[in-house]
Amino acid sequence: MGYTGDPYPEMTGHGFRQLASTGLYEMQFSEDVIEIQLAHLKQSSVKKRYDLSAHLAERQMMMNQWANHLDDLRAGKAMSFELLTPDEVKKEMDSRNEQATDIALHDKDILIKSLQAQGVSPELIHQLTIQLA
């Protein structure tokens, strides 16, 4: 993206956050996921400031797609932000939901294996898997 200026770069850290926010909204990600990723929290409690695990799978997928978008821009590829038809929106959302489900199932498997390795009782792990279902 090559932001340079004389004598200082013209782009600021906050400018990159604004650029990401705009781009992610144009890529039609959920408002909740975008705002949590940017740490724009509705509540100002300490817990909310430090516990950013909400929507982790969706945030991971979103940031991966954002990184791919930036790579495409660097390579000179343009992205169209034209409005999608209702059928295209449904297809895209179904695809994103499927990816999020795959990530969540993978994360669940990793959690269970980690708990087993730590010696957590099988009964407790079973109760946890029921709650995670």
N, C-alpha and C positions, 0 to 999 in steps of 0.2 A: 504494500500500500504506500510505502515510501513517503511518509509525511516528514517533510523537512522545511525549515524556514530560516530566515536570516535575522538574528543570530540563533533563535530558538525554534523548536518544532511548533507548528501552529495547532496541532492536535493535542488535546489534554486527556488525562485518564478519564475524566467525567465525559468528555466527548466520545470516547470509545464505548462507555456504558450507554450513552444515548444512542449511538449507532447500533449497538447490539440490541437494545430495547426495540428500536424501530424495525430493524431487520427481522427480529424474532416474531414481532406482531405481524409483519407482512408475510412471514412464513406460516402464519396461522396457528401458532402454538397457543396453549391455554394461558390466559392472563395470570392465573394463580401460579403456574409453573414459572413463567417469566419473572414475575415479581419476587417470588421466593429466591430464584437464582440471583437476582440483582440485589437481594437482601432489602427489598422494599417491604417491610413487614407492617402488618396492620396493627399489631400490638407492640408496645415498646417494652415488654417485660424482658428480664435478663434471659429467661429460658428461651423465648422466641429469638433473641439475638444470637444465641449459641447453638440451639438445636435446629439445624437446617436440614434434617433428614426427611422432611415432608416431600412427597413426590420425587423421591430420589431416582427411581427408574426413569420417570418421564424427563427429569432434568438431565440425566445422563444421555438419553437419546437425543434430546433437544440440542445439547452442547456438541454432540458428535455431528449432527446435521449442520449446526452453525459452523463448526470447523471445516466441514466439507464445502460449505458455501464460500467461506473465506479462501479456501484453496482454489475453488473454481474462479473466484474473482482474480486471484493472483495469476492464474493461468490464462486470463483474458476471456473467460466464458461469462456470458451475461445470464442473469436469472430473470425470468419473466414473473412479474407480480400481478398478472392479470387475474381477474376474479374467476374462480372455479365455478363450474355448474354444480347444482345440488348433488348430482350423481358423482361428480369428481370429488366433492368435499366428503361425501360418505365413504367413497373408496379410500381416500387419503386417511381419514380418521380410523377406518377399520384397520388399515395397515399399521398406523401408529399404535392403536390399541393392541394389536397382535404383537408388535415389537415390545411394548411395555409389559405384556403378559409373559412373554419369553424371558425378559430380563428379571421380572419378579420371581418367576419359577426358579431361575438360575440362582438368584440371591437367596431364596428359601432353601434350596439344596445346600448351598455353601454354609448358611447359618446352622442347619441341622448337623452337618458334618463337623463344624467347629464345636458345637455344643457336645456332640458325642466325644470328640477328642479331649474335651475339658472334663469329661466324666459326669456330665449331667445325666440324671436318671432317665431311663427310657420312658417312664410314665410321664414325667414332666415334658419331655420332648414330644410325646404323643399329644398331650394337652395343647402344647404350643402349635403343633401342626393343625389341629382342629381349628384353633382360633385364626390361623393364617389362611385357612381355606376360603 
